[in-house]
């Protein structure tokens, strides 16, 4: 287990892009303030609602200085279909081997087969500046939470 802490770099592990190539998540965080959103699966209604919320408020998030990156446990083909169906432009990555989810222990203690959603705001150096790890699969950061966190960085 690796504990994510505010003020420390986000932990390193690899995620798969939609072309099937692995990239280090810490490399993806460098260069600009990033809203990193972990959601379990494209079929899950709460996950869809969160991505819809972020998509609808994309301009506000960008105006506040953030860019969104999504990470899911779905495979790249499912994520391509999800992206096309939902019409969002955010970069999306797969952790279908559950490496990051298990390493960061997002497991829901009350529901053995569920992992909790998590959202992080990292600065341009990949340092965690804000985070919300849901208490359950339904407890997620809203776009308002993200905007407040981004505005707090300025």
N, C-alpha and C positions, 0 to 999 in steps of 0.2 A: 504494500500500500504506500502511496505517496500522497501526502497531505498538501493540498493547494492552499497557499497563504497569500494574503494581500501584502504587496510590497516585495514579493519574490518572483523570479521568473516562472512562467508556466512550465510544468514538467514536459519533458521530451518523450515523444513516441511517434510512430509513423502512422499516417492515414493514407488511404488509397483514393486517388483522384478518379474522375469519371472515365478516364482512358485506361485505368488499371495500373497506373504507376504509383509507387509509394513515395510519399514526401514526408519530411519531418515537420510535425505541427509547429514546432518553434520557429522554423524558417518561414512558415506562412504568416506568423504574427509580426514579423519584423517589417519596419518601414512606415507603418501608420497605425493609428489607434484602431483596435479591432474588437468587435463584439463577437465572441466565440460562443456559439449556441450548440449544445449537445441535445439532440432529441432522439428518441428510441427508434421510431419507425414511421414511414410515410403513411401507413394505413391507420395509425392511431389518431382518433379525433382531436385529442388535446395537442398533439404534435402539429397536425394540420392547422389548427386554430392559431398556434403560436407563430408558425411560418407565415400564415396569412396576415396576422397582425404586424409582423416585421416588414412584410412586403408592402403593405398599404402605407406604412410610415417610413419607407426607405429614404425618401428625400429629407425628412426631418432628422433622421439618424445621421445621414451624410452631412447635413448642414451643421449638426452638432459636432462634427469631426470624426465620426465613426464609420467603419465599414463592417459588414456582417459576413461571417464565415459560418457555415453549418456543418455539423458532424453527426452522422447517423449510423446505426448498426446495420442498415440495409446495404445490399450489394450495389455496385455502381449502376447496373442496368435498371434496377428499381428506382434509384435516385434520379437517373436521367428521365424516366417516365414521370416521376413526381415533379421534377423541375418543369418539364414541358406541360404537364397538366395544370400546375399551379401558376405558371407564368412568371416565376421570380428569376432574378438575375444574379443572386448571391452565389459565390463559389460554394460548392457542396462536396463533402468528402465522406468516404465510407470507413467505418471502423468495424467491418463485419466480423473480424476476428475477436472483437470485444477487448482488445488490448488496453486501450485508454480507459474504457469504462470500468474494467476490472482493476486496473492499476490505481485509478482515482477513487475507486470504491463508491460509485454512484448507486449501489444496490439499495433497493427499498427493503428495509428490514421487515416490514409488515406484509410484503407481497414478494415471495421468494423469486418469482419469475419476472419481476419488473425492475427496471433501473430508473433512478430518479433523473429528471431533466436538470440541466445545469447551464448557466449562462455566466460568462466572464467578460469583463472589459479589461483589455490589456493595452498598455501604452505601446509606442512605436518600437520599443526595445524588447517587447514580449513580457514585460513585468505586469503581473496581475494588480489592477487598481480597484476593482470591484467584482463581486461575485454573488450569485444566488444559486444555491443547490437546493432544489425543491425537496420538501418534506415527503412528498408523494409524487406519483406520476402526473397528478393534476396541478401541482403547485409549480408555477412557472413565472419567469420574469416577463413582464409586459413591456411593450414599447415605452411606456411612461417610466418604468424602472430604468430601462436602458438610457433614455434621454436624460434623466436625472443624474445617472452615473457619469455620462459623457460630459454634461455641463459642469459637474463637480471637478472635472480634470482641468478645466480652463482657469 
